[in-house]
């Protein structure tokens, strides 16, 4: 199924999201400006895009695996949800999880390999996250005296299935 999502460029030089390969679930989104993130800091990285998502859908913002593996940068509210009624600029909330106590004075970039601790610079035009479109069914709330009567109870709780 294909769904129309409208994008408006609201910053000069912003790049429209794109799929890197056929069959990809996520479209890469790009930074619309140079951003520096110090150890322990959380910032919103602007994409320079506003969007209109059809009702009944959401866009989820997810990290790029290479950034998560090779840097201490994290998409903070992953997955983030962009609701169909939002019309502001799409921003990616990123946190530099480097400890301020043992970080390097060097400034690293997204091409740095080795998950170095310190300040990171994201350059305008770099891929910083990905977005995935999802259809969202509405929940119909039903009040019951006991959920034990509904379906099968698998029992157990957090960690109940063990590690192996």
C-alpha positions in Angstrom: 0.0 0.0 0.0 1.3 3.5 -0.9 0.2 6.5 1.1 0.6 10.2 0.2 2.6 12.2 2.8 3.2 15.8 1.9 6.5 17.6 2.7 7.2 21.3 2.8 10.8 22.6 2.8 11.0 25.3 5.5 14.8 25.8 5.6 17.1 26.5 2.8 19.0 23.5 1.6 16.8 20.9 3.4 16.8 17.5 1.8 13.6 15.4 1.1 13.7 12.0 2.9 14.6 9.1 0.8 14.8 5.3 0.8 18.5 4.2 0.6 17.5 0.8 -1.1 14.5 -0.8 -2.6 12.5 -2.7 0.1 13.7 -0.5 3.0 11.1 0.2 5.6 12.6 3.5 6.8 13.4 6.7 4.8 16.6 8.5 5.8 16.1 12.0 7.2 18.9 14.6 7.0 20.1 17.5 9.2 19.2 20.9 7.8 22.1 22.7 9.7 25.4 22.0 11.4 24.8 21.0 15.0 27.3 20.3 17.8 26.3 18.1 20.7 28.4 18.1 23.8 28.6 15.2 26.3 25.4 14.9 28.3 23.6 17.3 26.1 20.2 16.8 24.4 19.3 18.9 21.3 16.7 19.0 18.6 18.4 18.6 15.2 16.2 20.4 12.6 15.4 18.6 9.3 14.1 21.7 7.5 10.8 19.9 6.7 7.2 20.3 7.7 4.9 17.5 6.8 1.2 16.5 6.5 0.5 12.8 7.4 -3.0 11.4 6.6 -5.3 10.8 9.5 -5.1 7.2 10.7 -1.3 7.2 10.2 1.8 8.2 12.1 5.5 8.6 11.3 7.9 6.9 13.7 11.3 8.5 14.1 14.0 5.8 14.7 17.8 5.8 15.0 20.1 4.8 12.2 22.0 1.7 13.3 25.4 2.9 12.2 25.1 6.0 14.4 24.0 3.9 17.4 26.9 1.5 16.9 29.7 3.9 16.2 28.8 7.0 18.3 27.3 7.7 21.7 24.5 9.7 20.0 21.0 8.4 20.6 17.6 9.3 19.3 16.2 10.1 22.7 12.6 9.3 22.4 12.9 6.3 20.1 10.7 5.6 18.5 9.3 9.1 18.4 5.8 9.5 17.1 4.8 12.3 14.7 1.0 12.5 14.7 -1.2 13.2 11.7 -2.2 16.6 13.1 1.3 17.9 13.5 2.3 20.6 11.0 5.5 22.0 12.6 9.1 21.3 11.6 10.3 17.8 12.0 13.1 17.8 14.5 15.1 14.8 15.7 15.8 14.8 19.5 19.4 13.5 19.9 21.3 13.0 23.1 25.1 12.6 23.4 25.4 9.9 26.1 29.1 10.5 26.6 30.0 10.9 30.2 31.2 14.5 30.9 33.8 13.0 33.3 36.0 11.2 30.9 35.3 12.6 27.5 37.9 13.6 24.9 38.5 17.3 24.0 38.5 16.3 20.4 35.4 17.0 18.3 34.1 13.9 16.4 31.8 13.5 13.5 29.4 10.9 12.3 32.1 9.2 10.3 34.1 8.5 13.4 34.3 4.8 14.1 34.9 3.4 17.6 32.1 5.0 19.7 34.5 7.7 21.1 33.3 9.7 24.0 33.2 13.4 23.5 31.6 16.2 21.5 30.1 15.4 18.1 29.4 17.6 15.2 26.6 16.7 12.8 27.0 18.4 9.4 24.2 19.9 7.3 23.0 17.2 4.8 24.1 14.2 6.9 21.6 11.3 7.5 20.7 11.4 11.2 17.6 9.2 11.6 15.0 7.4 9.7 11.2 7.6 9.5 8.7 4.8 9.1 5.0 5.3 8.2 2.6 3.2 10.2 -1.2 2.8 10.1 -2.7 3.4 13.5 -5.9 1.6 14.5 -8.0 3.3 17.2 -8.5 1.6 20.5 -12.0 0.9 21.6 -12.0 0.9 25.4 -14.0 -1.9 27.1 -14.4 -2.0 30.9 -14.5 -5.4 32.5 -14.6 -6.8 36.0 -11.6 -9.1 35.2 -9.2 -9.4 32.3 -8.5 -13.0 33.4 -11.7 -14.1 31.5 -10.4 -12.7 28.2 -8.1 -14.8 26.1 -5.4 -17.0 27.7 -3.2 -15.8 30.5 0.5 -16.8 29.8 1.4 -15.8 33.4 4.8 -14.5 34.3 6.1 -10.9 34.3 9.2 -9.0 33.7 12.0 -11.4 32.9 9.8 -14.5 33.4 11.0 -16.3 30.3 14.7 -16.2 31.4 17.7 -15.6 29.3 18.1 -18.9 27.4 
